[in-house]
Each structure stands twice: as structure tokens, then as C-alpha cells.
Amino acid sequence: MNPDSQLSEDDLLHALFEESFEEENEVLKENPFFHSLLEDEKRYTDYCLIATGGMKNIFKVFDKKTGRHVALARLRDEIPVEIYENFLLEARLTSLLEHPNIISVHDIGLNSKDEPYFTMELKVGDSLKDIIQSLHNQQSEYVQKFSLHDLLNIFIKICDAVAYAHSKSVIHLDLKPGNIQIGTYGEVLVCDWGLGKVIGNTVFNNYEDLMLNPD
């Protein structure tokens, strides 16, 4: 055989790599979940408005990447672009407060219209405001479910969340029953940190620490 017609060692390795890569692609095609992560498609679908605040709307949406429902916060249509930065900083501040009794932020981004949004765990249950009102009205379901002991446990969890935030030099500034969610299984979440401020000698040393892409 003519040596010039033979494949070099490098050519053989390259051919082997190409064959392996093609086999890998074939395997991935048989994994729809993996393939769905590569598709250029809208991540959040099935928008359902569940709450409206002073500046933002909260939607229940389906997250295609994780296969679960989450809460998506978005500014109301009439809110000017000057507010965008504060809205994103709220999301960033909340995401840095990692505590079991503070609502978790999953994702922060801009939609196709360059409008900011962030997603959070979807709250299931009642606000503390609703519970207090139901207890005041002597609704039997709530009277049976929320004893004095249960209410004290809720209060302690709220104090734990606030104490943790204060340890990070963060104050809520809008702490009220309407901003505290009580889950179906007794979860307590302090929510809506839109007015939160970092004060004094802080763990978050400066403005850049709260930016989406700090240096």
C-alpha cells in the first residue's frame, strides 16, 4: 500500500473523535429533557396574574427548564424605565438573603422587550393578614388550624428572618401581615423586600455588591 494513501495518526484520531461526537449527538436526541434546554424558546409560559402590588404584578408561570410553576414579578406597564434599576436591585437584595423564612429568588432577567423580571418560589397558602382576619371572624377552619402555640411559632420564625436580615445590615421597611406568607404545611416566608435598605457598616459593602454583574 502506498504510504501516502494511508491516514496519519492525527487523521485517525480526528476521524475517531468525529464518529464519537456523532454518536453522542444521536444519544442526546433521545433525551428530550436535555434537548429542551438547548432549544431557543420562551422559557416561561402560561401566565396567570395572582397578585398586584404598588409597582409590580405577580404571575404564576410555568418554567420549562425546571418543569415547575414559579412566581414571576414584573413591573406594571405604566411604570417608567427609571424604576427598572430599583426593581432589579430588589431582586438582587432578596436573592442575597438566604434564609428559610425569606422568600427565595430563582432567576433575574430581561424579557424580549428589555423589561426586567425576576422569579421566586410560588407561595401556596394564606397571608398572615388573611389568617388574622379569618381568626377575628371566628372562621372554624382557621380557629382549629391556628392555635396560640401555632401563632407564636409563626411569630418566632418572622423574628428569625428579620434578625438574619439585620445581621446583614438590611432592614425591610414594609414589614406587615400582608407581606408574610404562611404555607400549607406551616412554612413562614417574609416577602416583598421592595423597600429594603442596606444601612451602616454592611456585609454588602457598597452599591456594586448588589449589582447584577459586580466586578
Sequence and secondary structure as in RCSB ss.txt:
>XXXX:A:sequence
MNPDSQLSEDDLLHALFEESFEEENEVLKENPFFHSLLEDEKRYTDYCLIATGGMKNIFKVFDKKTGRHVALARL
RDEIPVEIYENFLLEARLTSLLEHPNIISVHDIGLNSKDEPYFTMELKVGDSLKDIIQSLHNQQSEYVQKFSLHD
LLNIFIKICDAVAYAHSKSVIHLDLKPGNIQIGTYGEVLVCDWGLGKVIGNTVFNNYEDLMLNPD
>XXXX:A:secstr
  GGGS  HHHHHHHHHHHHHHHHHHHHHT HHHHHHHS   SEEEEEEEEE SSEEEEEEEETTTTEEEEEEEE
 TTS GGGHHHHHHHHHHHHH   TTB  EEEEEE TTS EEEEE    EEEHHHHHHHHHTT HHHHHH  HHH
HHHHHHHHHHHHHHHHHTTEE S   GGGEEEETTS EEE   TT EE SS SS SGGGGSSS  
